[in-house]
Amino acid sequence: NYHGDDEKALPLLIRANQIREKLSGKEHPEYANSINNLALIYENMKDYDKALPLYTKAAKIREKTLGIAHPEYAISINSLASLNYEMGNYEKALPLFLQTIEIRKKALGKEHPNFISTLISLSSLYLKMGHFDNAKKTINESIQILTSSDISLNINAFWADSILHTNFSSLYHLEVMTGCLKQIYGILKEDS
């Protein structure tokens, strides 16, 4: 992640993308990775009009070359979901997050950090959309995975912190999250 030095990284990534295109061709997964990295820089710079078509192009290349069940394809779909979330296009983000979750569950398993991260992102989206029951369900699913698995204590603390920093805009959100965080931190305390 080049966050903070985006202005410096942008010309380097543009050049790297040109080199990757010449070396691999436009239909290669490595070229998709290069495009995805460039899109991330534009997203960090809030230049969504440039990021969106690049993420879309990377997704199409990965779909064609790797298939829709591949974890790299899930990265593209998740990137599109996150960008749409940032842009306030919640209705577009929702099916993309749901698709990412299904791919990651099958390809990586429920205990994988990328699966859990997507669940947390989905819960944040549900809260933004006012789907409080769905938000609570996905948060509780994250908590259940974190507390019933062999994931290390440090990773559990990281995900608890991620849930804590999700944007909650109402008292109801705060009440839901307080209950969830008490569950996480209570279990973490027992483990120490």
Beta strands, then each sheet from edge to edge (+ up, - down):
end
